[in-house]
Amino acid sequence: MAPFPIHDLDTAPQASRDSLQAAKQAFGGIPNLIGVLGASPAAAKAYLELGRTFDELTAFDAAERQVVLISTSFENECTYCVAAHTAISGMQKVPEDVVTALRNGTPLPNEKLEALRSFTLQVVRRRGNVSGEDVSAFLAAGYEQRHVLEVVLGVAFKTLSNYANHLARTPLDKNFQPFAWTRPVAAVA
């Protein structure tokens, strides 16, 4: 299989260049994932728009958003996204013990965040076919129905990048390399 190129503003298809430029402005450079997605104008645009929507329009705070994104990436075994979101979590001041537990697939030290992690994992594992009891437990932890749907949005957003990274074998960007990750063998997620 030929490797997937990591596009930049010079090599990307013309229809992807606005997305790559937006990524460059937002992140100070074009992350390798977005460079890979640049081969498809639709995929690059969808990824950036889903990410912006998840960040700006959901009722989740920064820590909750990272719980959804890292939990999804953990379950999908996406080494790129777990590393990237570990770095992002640090920039967003997500508690280190929360991030460590997410990376290890262990229960979170905060009950409400643990309910979110558990529900997200059930959504991923069961492809949305979660039980009524799972939804009720999530709601009983202090979340609302809108959060149920916003977990689905976060899972969809991360699944797009998780699968693209698997297919492309996207290399970690330099700034994510200190956060390199492989799924722990004994993870009890």
C-alpha atoms as an extended CHARMM CRD file, in Angstrom:
* protein
*
       189  EXT
         1         1  MET       CA              0.0000000000        0.0000000000        0.0000000000  PROA      1               0.0000000000
         2         2  ALA       CA              1.3140000000        3.4260000000       -0.9030000000  PROA      2               0.0000000000
         3         3  PRO       CA              1.6980000000        5.7230000000        2.0910000000  PROA      3               0.0000000000
         4         4  PHE       CA             -0.8360000000        8.4860000000        2.5220000000  PROA      4               0.0000000000
         5         5  PRO       CA              0.7940000000       11.8570000000        1.8930000000  PROA      5               0.0000000000
         6         6  ILE       CA              0.7060000000       14.5490000000        4.5320000000  PROA      6               0.0000000000
         7         7  HSD       CA             -0.4450000000       17.5170000000        2.5040000000  PROA      7               0.0000000000
         8         8  ASP       CA              0.5190000000       21.1240000000        3.0190000000  PROA      8               0.0000000000
         9         9  LEU       CA             -0.7810000000       24.2710000000        1.3730000000  PROA      9               0.0000000000
        10        10  ASP       CA              1.3020000000       23.5910000000       -1.7460000000  PROA      10              0.0000000000
        11        11  THR       CA              0.4480000000       19.9050000000       -2.2650000000  PROA      11              0.0000000000
        12        12  ALA       CA             -3.1790000000       19.7010000000       -1.1400000000  PROA      12              0.0000000000
        13        13  PRO       CA             -5.9500000000       19.6510000000       -3.7130000000  PROA      13              0.0000000000
        14        14  GLN       CA             -7.1700000000       23.2000000000       -4.3400000000  PROA      14              0.0000000000
        15        15  ALA       CA            -10.5220000000       22.4490000000       -2.6800000000  PROA      15              0.0000000000
        16        16  SER       CA             -8.7320000000       21.4320000000        0.5690000000  PROA      16              0.0000000000
        17        17  ARG       CA             -6.5300000000       24.4910000000        0.8930000000  PROA      17              0.0000000000
        18        18  ASP       CA             -9.0500000000       26.6240000000        2.7690000000  PROA      18              0.0000000000
        19        19  SER       CA             -9.3740000000       23.8770000000        5.3850000000  PROA      19              0.0000000000
        20        20  LEU       CA             -5.6190000000       23.4940000000        5.6950000000  PROA      20              0.0000000000
        21        21  GLN       CA             -5.2210000000       27.2620000000        5.9730000000  PROA      21              0.0000000000
        22        22  ALA       CA             -7.8720000000       27.3500000000        8.6970000000  PROA      22              0.0000000000
        23        23  ALA       CA             -6.0180000000       24.5890000000       10.5680000000  PROA      23              0.0000000000
        24        24  LYS       CA             -2.7440000000       26.4690000000       10.2270000000  PROA      24              0.0000000000
        25        25  GLN       CA             -4.3180000000       29.6180000000       11.6540000000  PROA      25              0.0000000000
        26        26  ALA       CA             -6.0430000000       27.7520000000       14.4850000000  PROA      26              0.0000000000
        27        27  PHE       CA             -3.1380000000       25.5100000000       15.4970000000  PROA      27              0.0000000000
        28        28  GLY       CA             -0.0680000000       27.4450000000       14.3860000000  PROA      28              0.0000000000
        29        29  GLY       CA              0.6620000000       24.7390000000       11.8260000000  PROA      29              0.0000000000
        30        30  ILE       CA             -1.0560000000       21.9380000000        9.9850000000  PROA      30              0.0000000000
        31        31  PRO       CA             -1.2330000000       18.8270000000       12.2000000000  PROA      31              0.0000000000
        32        32  ASN       CA             -0.3200000000       15.6310000000       10.3690000000  PROA      32              0.0000000000
        33        33  LEU       CA             -3.8770000000       14.3190000000       10.7240000000  PROA      33              0.0000000000
        34        34  ILE       CA             -5.3160000000       17.3250000000        8.9080000000  PROA      34              0.0000000000
        35        35  GLY       CA             -2.5540000000       17.0720000000        6.3150000000  PROA      35              0.0000000000
        36        36  VAL       CA             -3.6350000000       13.4870000000        5.6640000000  PROA      36              0.0000000000
        37        37  LEU       CA             -7.3090000000       14.4460000000        5.5550000000  PROA      37              0.0000000000
        38        38  GLY       CA             -6.3800000000       17.1490000000        3.0450000000  PROA      38              0.0000000000
        39        39  ALA       CA             -6.3850000000       14.4870000000        0.3230000000  PROA      39              0.0000000000
        40        40  SER       CA            -10.1770000000       14.6860000000        0.5830000000  PROA      40              0.0000000000
        41        41  PRO       CA            -11.6490000000       18.1790000000        0.6730000000  PROA      41              0.0000000000
        42        42  ALA       CA            -14.8280000000       16.7270000000        2.1830000000  PROA      42              0.0000000000
        43        43  ALA       CA            -13.0040000000       14.8450000000        4.9700000000  PROA      43              0.0000000000
        44        44  ALA       CA            -10.7980000000       17.7980000000        5.9070000000  PROA      44              0.0000000000
        45        45  LYS       CA            -13.7270000000       20.2100000000        6.0190000000  PROA      45              0.0000000000
        46        46  ALA       CA            -15.9810000000       17.7810000000        7.8990000000  PROA      46              0.0000000000
        47        47  TYR       CA            -13.3090000000       17.1060000000       10.5210000000  PROA      47              0.0000000000
        48        48  LEU       CA            -12.6810000000       20.7900000000       11.1870000000  PROA      48              0.0000000000
        49        49  GLU       CA            -16.3840000000       21.6690000000       11.2570000000  PROA      49              0.0000000000
        50        50  LEU       CA            -17.2780000000       18.7680000000       13.5430000000  PROA      50              0.0000000000
        51        51  GLY       CA            -14.4340000000       19.7300000000       15.8780000000  PROA      51              0.0000000000
        52        52  ARG       CA            -15.4720000000       23.3830000000       15.9790000000  PROA      52              0.0000000000
        53        53  THR       CA            -19.1000000000       22.4090000000       16.5700000000  PROA      53              0.0000000000
        54        54  PHE       CA            -18.1750000000       19.9810000000       19.3570000000  PROA      54              0.0000000000
        55        55  ASP       CA            -15.9390000000       22.5690000000       21.0450000000  PROA      55              0.0000000000
        56        56  GLU       CA            -18.2020000000       25.5950000000       20.6760000000  PROA      56              0.0000000000
        57        57  LEU       CA            -21.7890000000       24.3740000000       20.7620000000  PROA      57              0.0000000000
        58        58  THR       CA            -21.9670000000       21.4630000000       23.1760000000  PROA      58              0.0000000000
        59        59  ALA       CA            -22.7630000000       21.9300000000       26.8450000000  PROA      59              0.0000000000
        60        60  PHE       CA            -19.5690000000       20.1200000000       27.8680000000  PROA      60              0.0000000000
        61        61  ASP       CA            -16.6910000000       21.9510000000       29.5030000000  PROA      61              0.0000000000
        62        62  ALA       CA            -13.0880000000       21.3790000000       28.3750000000  PROA      62              0.0000000000
        63        63  ALA       CA            -12.5020000000       18.4210000000       30.7000000000  PROA      63              0.0000000000
        64        64  GLU       CA            -15.7480000000       16.7440000000       29.6580000000  PROA      64              0.0000000000
        65        65  ARG       CA            -14.9590000000       17.2090000000       25.9700000000  PROA      65              0.0000000000
        66        66  GLN       CA            -11.5620000000       15.5970000000       26.4470000000  PROA      66              0.0000000000
        67        67  VAL       CA            -13.1410000000       12.7040000000       28.3670000000  PROA      67              0.0000000000
        68        68  VAL       CA            -15.3710000000       11.9760000000       25.3680000000  PROA      68              0.0000000000
        69        69  LEU       CA            -12.5630000000       12.3740000000       22.8200000000  PROA      69              0.0000000000
        70        70  ILE       CA             -9.8660000000       10.4280000000       24.6630000000  PROA      70              0.0000000000
        71        71  SER       CA            -12.2970000000        7.6700000000       25.7110000000  PROA      71              0.0000000000
        72        72  THR       CA            -13.3720000000        7.2140000000       22.0930000000  PROA      72              0.0000000000
        73        73  SER       CA             -9.7570000000        7.2130000000       20.9110000000  PROA      73              0.0000000000
        74        74  PHE       CA             -8.7800000000        4.7850000000       23.6880000000  PROA      74              0.0000000000
        75        75  GLU       CA            -11.5120000000        2.3450000000       22.7390000000  PROA      75              0.0000000000
        76        76  ASN       CA            -10.6490000000        2.6640000000       19.0320000000  PROA      76              0.0000000000
        77        77  GLU       CA             -6.9460000000        2.2620000000       19.9030000000  PROA      77              0.0000000000
        78        78  CYS       CA             -5.9220000000        5.4190000000       18.0640000000  PROA      78              0.0000000000
        79        79  THR       CA             -2.3830000000        6.1370000000       19.1990000000  PROA      79              0.0000000000
        80        80  TYR       CA             -2.3080000000        9.4460000000       17.3110000000  PROA      80              0.0000000000
        81        81  CYS       CA             -5.4820000000       10.8810000000       18.8470000000  PROA      81              0.0000000000
        82        82  VAL       CA             -4.7390000000        9.7870000000       22.4120000000  PROA      82              0.0000000000
        83        83  ALA       CA             -1.3420000000       11.4880000000       22.1700000000  PROA      83              0.0000000000
        84        84  ALA       CA             -2.7660000000       14.6170000000       20.5210000000  PROA      84              0.0000000000
        85        85  HSD       CA             -5.5950000000       14.9730000000       23.0270000000  PROA      85              0.0000000000
        86        86  THR       CA             -3.2170000000       14.4140000000       25.9190000000  PROA      86              0.0000000000
        87        87  ALA       CA             -1.2920000000       17.4590000000       24.6840000000  PROA      87              0.0000000000
        88        88  ILE       CA             -4.5080000000       19.4290000000       24.1670000000  PROA      88              0.0000000000
        89        89  SER       CA             -5.7360000000       18.4430000000       27.6370000000  PROA      89              0.0000000000
        90        90  GLY       CA             -2.5970000000       19.9520000000       29.1370000000  PROA      90              0.0000000000
        91        91  MET       CA             -3.1930000000       23.2130000000       27.2740000000  PROA      91              0.0000000000
        92        92  GLN       CA             -6.8120000000       23.2340000000       28.4830000000  PROA      92              0.0000000000
        93        93  LYS       CA             -5.8090000000       22.5830000000       32.1120000000  PROA      93              0.0000000000
        94        94  VAL       CA             -7.6410000000       19.2650000000       32.3670000000  PROA      94              0.0000000000
        95        95  PRO       CA             -6.5430000000       17.6820000000       35.6680000000  PROA      95              0.0000000000
        96        96  GLU       CA             -3.5300000000       15.4400000000       35.1550000000  PROA      96              0.0000000000
        97        97  ASP       CA             -5.0340000000       12.5810000000       37.1910000000  PROA      97              0.0000000000
        98        98  VAL       CA             -8.0420000000       12.5640000000       34.8420000000  PROA      98              0.0000000000
        99        99  VAL       CA             -5.8300000000       12.4180000000       31.7530000000  PROA      99              0.0000000000
       100       100  THR       CA             -3.6470000000        9.6910000000       33.2550000000  PROA      100             0.0000000000
       101       101  ALA       CA             -6.6980000000        7.5600000000       34.0630000000  PROA      101             0.0000000000
       102       102  LEU       CA             -8.0900000000        8.0770000000       30.5490000000  PROA      102             0.0000000000
       103       103  ARG       CA             -4.7810000000        6.9880000000       28.9970000000  PROA      103             0.0000000000
       104       104  ASN       CA             -4.6780000000        3.9330000000       31.2720000000  PROA      104             0.0000000000
       105       105  GLY       CA             -8.3190000000        2.9570000000       30.7600000000  PROA      105             0.0000000000
       106       106  THR       CA             -8.9970000000        3.1270000000       34.4810000000  PROA      106             0.0000000000
       107       107  PRO       CA            -11.8980000000        4.7360000000       36.3430000000  PROA      107             0.0000000000
       108       108  LEU       CA            -11.7310000000        8.4920000000       36.7310000000  PROA      108             0.0000000000
       109       109  PRO       CA            -11.3360000000       10.0900000000       40.1720000000  PROA      109             0.0000000000
       110       110  ASN       CA            -14.4240000000       12.2690000000       39.6070000000  PROA      110             0.0000000000
       111       111  GLU       CA            -17.7850000000       10.4310000000       39.7060000000  PROA      111             0.0000000000
       112       112  LYS       CA            -19.5310000000       12.6240000000       37.1420000000  PROA      112             0.0000000000
       113       113  LEU       CA            -16.6110000000       12.4320000000       34.6930000000  PROA      113             0.0000000000
       114       114  GLU       CA            -16.4620000000        8.6730000000       35.2480000000  PROA      114             0.0000000000
       115       115  ALA       CA            -20.1510000000        8.4240000000       34.3050000000  PROA      115             0.0000000000
       116       116  LEU       CA            -19.3240000000       10.3290000000       31.1130000000  PROA      116             0.0000000000
       117       117  ARG       CA            -16.3480000000        8.0650000000       30.3400000000  PROA      117             0.0000000000
       118       118  SER       CA            -18.3920000000        4.9340000000       30.9800000000  PROA      118             0.0000000000
       119       119  PHE       CA            -21.3000000000        6.1340000000       28.8410000000  PROA      119             0.0000000000
       120       120  THR       CA            -18.9640000000        7.1490000000       25.9980000000  PROA      120             0.0000000000
       121       121  LEU       CA            -17.3300000000        3.7150000000       26.0510000000  PROA      121             0.0000000000
       122       122  GLN       CA            -20.7550000000        2.0570000000       25.9000000000  PROA      122             0.0000000000
       123       123  VAL       CA            -21.7400000000        4.2040000000       22.9130000000  PROA      123             0.0000000000
       124       124  VAL       CA            -18.5350000000        3.2160000000       21.0780000000  PROA      124             0.0000000000
       125       125  ARG       CA            -18.6120000000       -0.4640000000       22.0270000000  PROA      125             0.0000000000
       126       126  ARG       CA            -22.2980000000       -0.9230000000       21.2860000000  PROA      126             0.0000000000
       127       127  ARG       CA            -22.3140000000        1.3610000000       18.2320000000  PROA      127             0.0000000000
       128       128  GLY       CA            -25.0060000000        3.4820000000       19.8300000000  PROA      128             0.0000000000
       129       129  ASN       CA            -27.1730000000        0.5600000000       20.9360000000  PROA      129             0.0000000000
       130       130  VAL       CA            -26.8340000000        1.3680000000       24.6360000000  PROA      130             0.0000000000
       131       131  SER       CA            -29.3620000000        0.0940000000       27.1150000000  PROA      131             0.0000000000
       132       132  GLY       CA            -32.0020000000        2.2110000000       28.7860000000  PROA      132             0.0000000000
       133       133  GLU       CA            -30.2230000000        1.4970000000       32.0530000000  PROA      133             0.0000000000
       134       134  ASP       CA            -26.9960000000        2.9830000000       30.6610000000  PROA      134             0.0000000000
       135       135  VAL       CA            -28.8250000000        6.1380000000       29.5810000000  PROA      135             0.0000000000
       136       136  SER       CA            -30.5870000000        6.3760000000       32.9480000000  PROA      136             0.0000000000
       137       137  ALA       CA            -27.3060000000        5.9960000000       34.8440000000  PROA      137             0.0000000000
       138       138  PHE       CA            -25.7640000000        8.7270000000       32.7020000000  PROA      138             0.0000000000
       139       139  LEU       CA            -28.6860000000       11.0640000000       33.3330000000  PROA      139             0.0000000000
       140       140  ALA       CA            -28.6550000000       10.2430000000       37.0590000000  PROA      140             0.0000000000
       141       141  ALA       CA            -25.0270000000       11.3910000000       37.1960000000  PROA      141             0.0000000000
       142       142  GLY       CA            -26.1780000000       14.9160000000       36.3940000000  PROA      142             0.0000000000
       143       143  TYR       CA            -26.2750000000       14.9870000000       32.6160000000  PROA      143             0.0000000000
       144       144  GLU       CA            -29.2380000000       15.8480000000       30.3890000000  PROA      144             0.0000000000
       145       145  GLN       CA            -30.6690000000       14.3570000000       27.2010000000  PROA      145             0.0000000000
       146       146  ARG       CA            -28.7630000000       16.9010000000       25.1170000000  PROA      146             0.0000000000
       147       147  HSD       CA            -25.5400000000       15.4370000000       26.5550000000  PROA      147             0.0000000000
       148       148  VAL       CA            -26.5180000000       11.9730000000       25.2940000000  PROA      148             0.0000000000
       149       149  LEU       CA            -26.6530000000       13.3340000000       21.7530000000  PROA      149             0.0000000000
       150       150  GLU       CA            -23.5120000000       15.4030000000       22.2660000000  PROA      150             0.0000000000
       151       151  VAL       CA            -21.6230000000       12.2530000000       23.2550000000  PROA      151             0.0000000000
       152       152  VAL       CA            -22.7340000000       10.8000000000       19.9190000000  PROA      152             0.0000000000
       153       153  LEU       CA            -21.4140000000       13.9270000000       18.1850000000  PROA      153             0.0000000000
       154       154  GLY       CA            -18.0490000000       13.5930000000       19.9490000000  PROA      154             0.0000000000
       155       155  VAL       CA            -17.8400000000        9.9050000000       19.1030000000  PROA      155             0.0000000000
       156       156  ALA       CA            -18.5980000000       10.6440000000       15.4370000000  PROA      156             0.0000000000
       157       157  PHE       CA            -15.9740000000       13.4070000000       15.3460000000  PROA      157             0.0000000000
       158       158  LYS       CA            -13.2760000000       11.2350000000       16.8960000000  PROA      158             0.0000000000
       159       159  THR       CA            -14.1880000000        8.1000000000       14.9670000000  PROA      159             0.0000000000
       160       160  LEU       CA            -13.5610000000       10.0300000000       11.7330000000  PROA      160             0.0000000000
       161       161  SER       CA            -10.0210000000       10.8460000000       12.8330000000  PROA      161             0.0000000000
       162       162  ASN       CA             -9.3960000000        7.5020000000       14.5530000000  PROA      162             0.0000000000
       163       163  TYR       CA            -10.2360000000        5.5300000000       11.4300000000  PROA      163             0.0000000000
       164       164  ALA       CA             -8.3550000000        7.9120000000        9.1290000000  PROA      164             0.0000000000
       165       165  ASN       CA             -5.2780000000        7.5880000000       11.3350000000  PROA      165             0.0000000000
       166       166  HSD       CA             -5.5200000000        3.7970000000       11.3010000000  PROA      166             0.0000000000
       167       167  LEU       CA             -5.7500000000        3.7100000000        7.5260000000  PROA      167             0.0000000000
       168       168  ALA       CA             -3.0320000000        6.3090000000        6.9350000000  PROA      168             0.0000000000
       169       169  ARG       CA             -0.7940000000        5.2650000000        9.8260000000  PROA      169             0.0000000000
       170       170  THR       CA             -0.4370000000        8.9710000000       10.5460000000  PROA      170             0.0000000000
       171       171  PRO       CA              2.8930000000        9.7580000000       12.2200000000  PROA      171             0.0000000000
       172       172  LEU       CA              2.8430000000       11.8030000000       15.4030000000  PROA      172             0.0000000000
       173       173  ASP       CA              3.6610000000       15.4630000000       15.0590000000  PROA      173             0.0000000000
       174       174  LYS       CA              6.7930000000       16.5400000000       16.9530000000  PROA      174             0.0000000000
       175       175  ASN       CA              4.7990000000       18.3750000000       19.6060000000  PROA      175             0.0000000000
       176       176  PHE       CA              2.7180000000       15.2410000000       20.3050000000  PROA      176             0.0000000000
       177       177  GLN       CA              5.6710000000       12.8310000000       20.5180000000  PROA      177             0.0000000000
       178       178  PRO       CA              6.2420000000       13.4030000000       24.2730000000  PROA      178             0.0000000000
       179       179  PHE       CA              2.7020000000       12.0730000000       24.7590000000  PROA      179             0.0000000000
       180       180  ALA       CA              3.0740000000        8.9390000000       22.6220000000  PROA      180             0.0000000000
       181       181  TRP       CA              0.6770000000        6.2160000000       23.7160000000  PROA      181             0.0000000000
       182       182  THR       CA             -0.0700000000        2.5610000000       23.2340000000  PROA      182             0.0000000000
       183       183  ARG       CA             -3.0500000000        0.8550000000       24.8310000000  PROA      183             0.0000000000
       184       184  PRO       CA             -2.0850000000       -0.7510000000       28.1300000000  PROA      184             0.0000000000
       185       185  VAL       CA             -2.3070000000       -4.5270000000       28.0140000000  PROA      185             0.0000000000
       186       186  ALA       CA             -4.2100000000       -4.7430000000       31.2800000000  PROA      186             0.0000000000
       187       187  ALA       CA             -6.6430000000       -1.8910000000       30.6330000000  PROA      187             0.0000000000
       188       188  VAL       CA             -9.9310000000       -2.5460000000       32.3760000000  PROA      188             0.0000000000
       189       189  ALA       CA            -11.9160000000        0.1340000000       30.5330000000  PROA      189             0.0000000000
